């Protein structure tokens, strides 16, 4: 499970930095590296989205098990 956590963190960092560069500089690293609208770029976006969903579910589950949530 520890490997999954590292992969999720890496994907979230990559996604966050990419969106930050798009917002600040109008520069998309993922599209630049893999080609805009390429299958690889779309796969990266899907993986980043899945990582975010996984982490959100993890946070909600963890919060639900705290005394403050009850």
C-alpha positions in Angstrom: 0.0 0.0 0.0 2.9 2.3 0.6 3.9 2.2 -3.1 0.4 3.2 -4.1 0.6 6.2 -1.8 3.9 7.3 -3.4 2.5 6.9 -6.9 -0.7 8.9 -5.9 1.4 11.6 -4.4 3.7 11.8 -7.5 0.6 12.0 -9.8 -0.9 14.8 -7.7 2.3 16.8 -7.6 2.7 16.4 -11.4 -1.0 17.4 -11.9 -0.8 20.4 -9.6 2.4 21.7 -11.1 1.0 21.3 -14.6 -2.2 23.2 -13.7 -0.2 25.8 -12.0 2.0 26.3 -15.1 -1.2 26.4 -17.3 -2.7 29.1 -15.0 0.4 31.2 -14.6 2.2 30.9 -17.9 -0.4 29.3 -20.3 2.1 26.4 -20.7 1.0 22.8 -20.5 4.0 20.5 -19.7 2.0 17.3 -20.3 0.9 18.4 -23.7 4.4 19.6 -24.5 6.0 16.3 -23.5 3.5 13.9 -25.0 1.7 15.9 -27.7 -1.6 17.7 -27.3 -4.6 15.3 -27.5 -2.3 12.3 -27.6 -3.3 9.0 -26.0 -0.4 9.2 -23.6 -1.3 12.8 -22.5 -5.0 11.7 -22.0 -3.8 8.7 -20.0 -1.7 11.0 -17.7 -4.8 13.2 -17.2 -6.9 10.2 -16.3 -4.3 8.9 -13.9 -4.1 12.3 -12.2 -7.9 12.4 -11.9 -8.0 8.9 -10.4 -5.2 9.8 -8.0 -7.2 12.8 -6.8 -10.4 10.7 -6.4 -8.5 8.0 -4.5 -7.0 10.7 -2.2 -10.4 12.3 -1.6 -12.0 9.0 -0.7 -9.0 8.3 1.6 -9.4 11.6 3.4 -13.2 11.2 3.8 -12.8 7.7 5.1 -10.1 8.8 7.5 -12.2 11.8 8.7 -15.2 9.6 9.2 -13.2 7.5 11.7 -12.2 10.5 13.9 -14.0 11.3 17.1 -14.9 14.8 15.7 -16.9 13.2 12.9 -19.1 11.3 15.3 
